[in-house]
């Protein structure tokens, strides 16, 4: 009888509590959204499966001695995975649209307003019972508004590792929901005439300009904001591999094998933080709400800056491209193009929207650097 009781107590059913069952359901939901709704599948699949694994009773795969726990320690606590992903993003990204029209940097910068507005919101939320965010935690939550998953993970791992699971899921969930969240905001803030603006074709960008661009960005970062150098440095290094033209093997590796392997490991490691004891809290609900607010404010700020540029240029800039400044590359640019084509099917804004889109990548990294400099250790 004792042996049967011991055997029963060693099963998962005997040790499963409601919180673990709920979080396993959340993991299944993330996988469903990835497989059926096609919402950011490259990350939601490993994150969702990581949530399943870490909530299996007794197994301990997500603990300090488990496989995923060790992957988390090596890749995320150190900040290595987000930086390697930034290198891959740099290798995959063509910055020609930004180089050809540098003024779109303003759109990428404006879209980061949501980050700093949400920082204030997180601090104000402490006035409600059950919330007690420190400045470091508030800064980590606010970065969700940049719609840049690796940056959010990098900053949270530095400032608020206990909130990493909730922040990562919120960041990637809102990135996946770009086609749903952004269009209503874009339509509400623009007129039919503004959405119908056809922008002039951009000038050709020379190979020399494309090669010099990462050096210029890195030097400016090193001189003005060294705390952002890890993110900006890996982004510009990856872009240099792409544009150099003499290291195709390295460029292909950064674009494919390296970023794919790191994406799998990062997703599983983030999923391991979706354990019931850390995720099922009132603070998590606050993070999800603040993340949505940050994303909406960032989108609105980008569109409003686009309207300013529309006025200043005499109607030559379509304000819709400002929404692409939130950094979700290239999804936000595609959404801007789609909303523009609803007004005029022959109006193609994709390449124009890529300027603020890649500016948003730089802008979110700069914002993370500013927050690190202000509230970091």
CORMOMO-V121185 format. One record per backbone hydrogen bond with DSSP energy under -1.0 kcal/mol. CO is the residue of the C=O (numbers start at 0). NH is the residue of the N-H. E is the energy in kcal/mol with one decimal. If there is no record, write none. Layout:
CO_NH_E + CO_NH_E
This chain:
0_4_-2.4 + 1_5_-2.5 + 2_6_-2.4 + 3_7_-2.5 + 4_8_-2.5 + 7_10_-1.6 + 11_15_-1.2 + 16_20_-2.1 + 17_21_-2.5 + 18_22_-2.4 + 19_23_-2.1 + 20_24_-1.7 + 21_25_-2.0 + 22_26_-2.3 + 23_27_-2.1 + 24_28_-2.2 + 25_29_-2.4 + 26_30_-2.0 + 27_31_-2.4 + 28_32_-2.7 + 29_33_-1.8 + 30_34_-2.8 + 31_35_-3.0 + 32_38_-2.4 + 39_42_-1.3 + 39_43_-2.7 + 40_44_-1.7 + 42_46_-2.4 + 43_47_-2.6 + 44_48_-2.4 + 45_49_-2.4 + 46_50_-2.0 + 47_51_-1.7 + 48_52_-2.5 + 49_53_-2.4 + 52_55_-1.2 + 56_58_-1.5 + 59_62_-1.1 + 60_67_-1.0 + 60_68_-1.6 + 62_65_-1.2 + 65_69_-2.2 + 66_70_-2.1 + 67_71_-2.5 + 68_72_-2.0 + 69_73_-2.5 + 70_74_-2.9 + 71_75_-2.1 + 71_76_-2.3 + 74_80_-3.0 + 78_82_-1.2 + 79_83_-2.4 + 80_84_-2.4 + 81_85_-2.1 + 82_86_-1.8 + 83_87_-1.9 + 84_88_-2.8 + 85_89_-2.5 + 86_90_-2.0 + 87_91_-1.6 + 88_92_-1.2 + 94_98_-2.3 + 95_99_-2.9 + 96_100_-1.4 + 100_103_-2.0 + 101_104_-2.1 + 102_105_-1.7 + 103_107_-1.9 + 104_108_-2.4 + 105_109_-2.5 + 106_110_-1.9 + 108_111_-1.1 + 109_112_-2.0 + 111_114_-1.2 + 111_115_-1.0 + 112_116_-2.3 + 113_117_-2.0 + 114_118_-1.5 + 115_119_-1.4 + 116_120_-1.9 + 117_121_-2.8 + 118_122_-1.6 + 119_123_-2.4 + 120_124_-1.9 + 122_125_-1.0 + 123_126_-2.0 + 124_127_-2.1 + 127_130_-1.5 + 133_137_-2.7 + 134_138_-2.3 + 135_139_-1.9 + 136_140_-2.2 + 137_141_-2.4 + 138_142_-1.4 + 140_143_-1.6 + 141_144_-2.0 + 142_145_-1.9 + 143_146_-2.3 + 147_151_-2.3 + 148_152_-2.5 + 149_153_-2.7 + 150_154_-2.6 + 151_155_-2.4 + 152_156_-2.6 + 153_157_-1.0 + 154_158_-2.6 + 155_159_-2.0 + 159_162_-1.7 + 160_163_-1.1 + 162_166_-2.5 + 163_167_-3.0 + 164_168_-2.3 + 165_169_-2.3 + 166_170_-2.7 + 167_171_-2.6 + 168_172_-2.3 + 169_173_-2.5 + 170_174_-1.8 + 171_175_-2.1 + 172_176_-1.4 + 174_177_-1.3 + 176_179_-1.6 + 176_180_-2.9 + 177_181_-2.0 + 181_185_-2.4 + 182_186_-2.6 + 183_187_-2.1 + 184_188_-1.5 + 190_194_-2.3 + 191_195_-1.2 + 193_196_-1.3 + 205_209_-1.8 + 206_210_-2.0 + 207_211_-2.6 + 208_212_-1.9 + 211_215_-2.4 + 212_216_-2.5 + 213_217_-2.2 + 214_218_-2.6 + 215_219_-2.4 + 216_220_-2.1 + 217_221_-2.7 + 218_222_-2.2 + 219_223_-2.5 + 220_224_-2.5 + 224_227_-1.9 + 225_228_-1.7 + 227_231_-2.6 + 228_232_-3.1 + 229_233_-1.7 + 230_234_-2.1 + 231_235_-2.7 + 232_236_-2.1 + 233_237_-2.2 + 234_238_-1.9 + 235_239_-2.3 + 236_240_-2.1 + 237_241_-1.5 + 238_242_-2.4 + 239_243_-2.3 + 246_250_-2.5 + 247_251_-2.9 + 248_252_-2.1 + 249_253_-2.4 + 250_254_-2.1 + 251_255_-1.7 + 252_257_-2.5 + 255_259_-2.5 + 256_260_-2.4 + 257_261_-2.5 + 258_262_-2.0 + 259_263_-1.9 + 260_264_-2.2 + 261_265_-3.1 + 262_266_-2.4 + 263_267_-2.2 + 264_268_-2.4 + 265_269_-2.7 + 266_270_-2.4 + 267_271_-1.5 + 269_272_-1.7 + 270_273_-1.9 + 274_278_-2.3 + 275_279_-1.8 + 278_280_-2.2 + 280_284_-1.2 + 281_285_-1.9 + 282_286_-2.2 + 283_287_-2.4 + 284_288_-2.2 + 285_289_-2.7 + 286_290_-2.6 + 287_291_-1.8 + 288_292_-2.2 + 289_293_-2.8 + 290_294_-2.2 + 291_295_-2.3 + 292_296_-2.6 + 293_297_-2.5 + 294_298_-2.3 + 295_299_-2.5 + 296_300_-2.8 + 297_301_-2.1 + 298_302_-2.1 + 299_303_-2.6 + 300_304_-2.2 + 301_305_-1.9 + 302_306_-2.0 + 303_307_-1.8 + 304_308_-2.4 + 305_309_-2.1 + 306_310_-2.1 + 307_311_-2.7 + 308_312_-2.3 + 309_314_-3.5 + 310_313_-1.1 + 317_320_-1.6 + 318_321_-1.7 + 319_322_-1.4 + 320_323_-1.0 + 321_324_-1.6 + 322_325_-1.1 + 323_326_-1.3 + 326_328_-1.8 + 327_331_-2.9 + 329_333_-2.0 + 330_334_-2.2 + 331_335_-2.1 + 332_336_-2.1 + 333_337_-2.5 + 334_338_-2.7 + 335_339_-2.0 + 336_340_-2.0 + 337_341_-1.0 + 339_343_-2.1 + 343_346_-2.4 + 348_352_-2.9 + 349_353_-1.3 + 352_356_-1.8 + 353_357_-2.5 + 354_358_-1.9 + 355_359_-2.0 + 356_360_-1.0 + 357_361_-1.7 + 358_362_-2.9 + 359_363_-2.8 + 360_364_-1.6 + 361_365_-2.4 + 362_366_-2.6 + 363_367_-2.2 + 364_368_-2.0 + 365_369_-2.4 + 366_370_-2.5 + 367_371_-2.4 + 368_372_-2.3 + 369_373_-2.0 + 370_374_-2.9 + 371_375_-1.7
